[in-house]
Amino acid sequence: MGAYQTYPMNWRGISLTVRYNPDYSASYHEIYRVQLGHLEVRCHDPLPITSTGYCSYFTPVSHIEEWGGPLEFVKAWLDKDAEQPEWKAQNEQSRQLTLF
């Protein structure tokens, strides 16, 4: 199991942390001949990819590399999921001021 790399990130004014391990499982690689990566996204706020602010995601490293690295992958993932009607509604509601 490889070491994690930690990256700070800002997405649309929201601070988050991306942790990435490009060599998560040697046995997975031996069996499937695919290098398995692990991404963790942590934030104090809800995100389009997680309502809790934490997301753990396993994927072949080649998928991460196709996007140019972990930060670019996470940004594209967030941007894509931010187009979902549920996130748009939640995001709009969080901007509205309420008296009660």
C-alpha positions in Angstrom: 0.0 0.0 0.0 1.4 3.3 -1.1 1.5 6.7 0.7 -1.3 9.3 0.5 -0.7 12.6 -1.1 -2.7 15.5 0.4 -3.8 18.5 -1.6 -5.8 21.6 -0.5 -8.4 22.7 -3.0 -10.9 25.5 -3.5 -14.0 24.7 -5.5 -16.4 27.6 -6.1 -15.3 29.3 -2.9 -15.5 26.1 -0.8 -12.3 24.9 0.9 -11.7 21.2 0.8 -8.9 18.6 1.1 -8.2 15.9 -1.4 -6.2 12.9 -0.3 -4.9 10.5 -3.0 -3.2 7.2 -2.9 -2.2 6.0 -6.5 -1.0 2.6 -5.2 -3.8 1.6 -2.8 -3.7 -2.2 -3.3 -0.8 -4.3 -4.5 -3.0 -7.5 -4.5 -5.6 -5.8 -6.6 -2.9 -5.0 -9.1 -1.6 -8.6 -9.1 -5.1 -10.1 -9.6 -6.6 -7.6 -12.1 -3.5 -6.1 -13.6 -5.0 -2.7 -12.9 -3.5 -0.1 -10.5 -6.2 0.9 -8.0 -6.2 4.4 -6.6 -8.1 5.8 -3.6 -9.4 9.3 -3.3 -10.8 10.9 -0.2 -12.5 14.3 -0.3 -13.0 16.1 3.0 -14.9 19.3 3.6 -16.8 21.1 6.4 -19.7 21.8 4.0 -21.9 19.5 1.9 -20.7 19.0 -1.6 -22.4 17.8 -4.8 -20.7 14.4 -4.3 -21.5 14.1 -0.6 -24.0 15.6 1.8 -21.7 14.9 4.8 -18.6 16.5 3.5 -16.7 13.2 3.3 -16.3 11.0 0.3 -14.2 7.9 -0.3 -13.7 6.7 -3.9 -11.8 3.8 -5.4 -11.0 3.9 -9.1 -8.3 2.7 -11.5 -5.4 5.2 -11.5 -5.7 5.5 -15.3 -9.1 7.3 -14.8 -7.4 9.9 -12.5 -4.5 10.3 -15.0 -7.0 10.8 -17.9 -8.2 14.0 -16.2 -4.7 15.2 -15.4 -4.4 14.2 -11.8 -6.5 14.0 -8.6 -7.4 17.7 -8.3 -8.6 18.0 -11.9 -10.5 14.7 -11.5 -12.3 15.9 -8.3 -13.0 19.3 -9.9 -14.6 17.7 -13.0 -16.6 15.3 -10.7 -17.8 18.2 -8.5 -18.7 20.3 -11.6 -20.7 17.4 -13.2 -22.6 16.6 -10.0 -23.3 20.3 -9.3 -25.5 20.3 -12.5 -27.9 17.9 -10.8 -31.3 19.5 -9.9 -31.0 18.4 -6.2 -27.7 20.2 -5.7 -28.9 23.3 -7.6 -31.9 23.5 -5.3 -29.9 22.9 -2.1 -27.3 25.4 -3.2 -29.9 28.0 -4.0 -31.8 27.4 -0.7 -28.5 27.9 1.3 -28.1 31.3 -0.3 -31.6 32.5 0.8 -31.9 34.4 4.0 -34.7 33.3 6.3 -36.2 35.1 9.3 -37.3 31.9 11.0 
